[in-house]
Amino acid sequence: MRQIELKILKKGFTLIELMIVVAIIGILAAVAIPAYQDYLARAQMVEALNLLSGAKTPIADYYGNIGTWPTGSTFSSLITQQSGKYVASMSGANPSDFEITVTMRNAGVSPGIRGKQLQLATSNAQTWTCKPASVNGVDSKYLPQVCK
């Protein structure tokens, strides 16, 4: 009879076993959450690259037809979509080569890319180079694969 009572009392998990399970879940979460945040930031950067890629054709056409790079309001009139869910703005400038710069939003995006900038640059409207902006550029770990 005593053996039956002991078996009844031993059902369930001990406190140590539960603490081990909680510790394992904590370790897995500590590894998974930063990896997920990096993945999310890289996925959000795809929108920036898509907007930049969409701007290449009108810029190249303008340069081919006019022979100069568009500036100011001309640039704005050529590019129909200059912002998105994660991208705050897009601008064009020609210090020596032509550069199209997108700036990520400060809210609603992953912390690692808030307010950061990504550029597409060209000297001849045929070959474009994707890169972080020289000031406030996107960290290389968040760059889309074609920019690495």
C-alpha positions in Angstrom: 0.0 0.0 0.0 2.9 2.3 0.8 4.3 1.9 -2.7 1.0 2.9 -4.3 1.0 6.1 -2.2 4.5 7.0 -3.3 3.7 6.6 -7.0 0.7 8.8 -6.6 2.8 11.6 -5.0 5.5 11.4 -7.8 3.3 12.5 -10.7 4.1 15.9 -12.3 7.3 18.0 -12.7 9.7 19.1 -10.0 10.6 22.7 -9.5 14.1 22.1 -10.8 12.8 20.6 -14.1 10.5 23.5 -14.6 13.4 26.0 -14.0 15.6 24.2 -16.5 12.9 24.4 -19.1 12.4 28.1 -18.5 16.2 28.7 -18.7 16.4 26.8 -22.0 13.5 28.9 -23.4 15.3 32.1 -22.2 18.5 31.1 -23.9 16.7 30.3 -27.2 14.9 33.6 -27.1 18.1 35.5 -26.4 19.6 34.1 -29.6 16.5 34.2 -31.8 15.2 37.8 -31.1 18.4 39.7 -32.3 18.6 37.4 -35.3 14.9 38.1 -36.1 15.5 41.9 -35.7 18.4 41.8 -38.2 16.3 39.8 -40.6 13.4 42.3 -40.3 15.8 45.2 -40.9 17.2 43.6 -44.1 13.7 42.8 -45.3 12.7 46.5 -44.8 15.8 47.6 -46.7 14.4 45.8 -49.8 11.8 48.5 -50.1 14.6 51.1 -50.3 16.3 49.2 -53.0 13.1 48.7 -54.9 12.4 52.5 -54.9 16.0 53.2 -56.0 15.8 50.6 -58.8 12.5 52.2 -60.0 14.2 55.6 -60.2 17.1 54.3 -62.5 15.2 54.2 -65.7 13.7 57.7 -65.7 17.0 59.1 -64.6 18.9 57.3 -67.3 16.3 58.4 -69.9 16.6 62.0 -68.8 20.4 61.9 -69.0 20.3 60.2 -72.4 17.9 62.8 -73.8 19.1 66.0 -72.2 22.7 65.2 -71.5 22.7 66.5 -67.9 21.5 65.0 -64.6 18.1 66.1 -63.3 18.1 68.5 -60.3 15.6 69.7 -57.8 12.0 69.9 -59.2 13.1 68.1 -62.4 14.2 65.1 -60.3 10.9 65.2 -58.3 8.8 65.3 -61.5 10.7 62.3 -62.9 10.2 60.0 -59.9 6.6 59.1 -59.2 7.1 57.2 -55.9 9.6 58.9 -53.5 8.5 57.3 -50.2 7.0 54.2 -48.9 6.1 52.3 -45.8 9.7 52.2 -44.5 11.3 54.9 -46.7 10.8 58.6 -45.7 12.2 60.3 -48.7 14.3 60.1 -51.9 16.6 62.7 -53.4 19.0 63.1 -56.3 22.3 65.0 -56.4 25.3 65.2 -58.7 28.4 66.1 -56.8 30.6 64.4 -59.5 28.5 61.3 -60.4 24.8 61.2 -60.0 23.5 59.8 -56.7 20.0 58.8 -55.7 19.6 58.7 -51.9 16.8 57.2 -49.9 16.4 57.9 -46.2 14.6 55.4 -44.0 11.8 56.5 -41.7 12.5 57.3 -38.0 9.4 55.4 -36.8 7.9 52.1 -37.8 11.2 50.6 -38.9 13.8 48.4 -37.2 16.0 50.3 -34.8 19.2 49.5 -36.7 18.1 51.4 -39.9 16.1 54.3 -38.4 17.0 57.5 -40.4 19.8 55.7 -42.2 20.5 56.3 -45.9 21.2 54.0 -48.9 22.4 55.3 -52.3 22.6 54.3 -56.0 25.4 56.0 -57.8 26.3 56.2 -61.5 28.6 58.2 -63.7 27.2 57.1 -67.1 23.6 56.1 -66.4 24.4 52.6 -67.5 26.3 51.1 -64.5 24.8 51.7 -61.1 26.4 51.0 -57.7 24.5 50.4 -54.6 26.2 51.6 -51.4 25.6 53.1 -48.0 25.5 56.9 -47.9 28.8 58.5 -46.8 26.9 60.3 -44.0 24.5 58.4 -41.9 24.8 55.3 -44.1 23.2 51.9 -43.5 25.3 49.5 -41.6 26.7 46.8 -44.0 24.9 43.9 -42.2 21.6 45.4 -43.3 22.5 46.0 -46.9 20.5 44.0 -49.5 22.6 41.2 -51.1 23.1 43.1 -54.4 24.7 46.0 -52.5 27.4 43.9 -50.8 
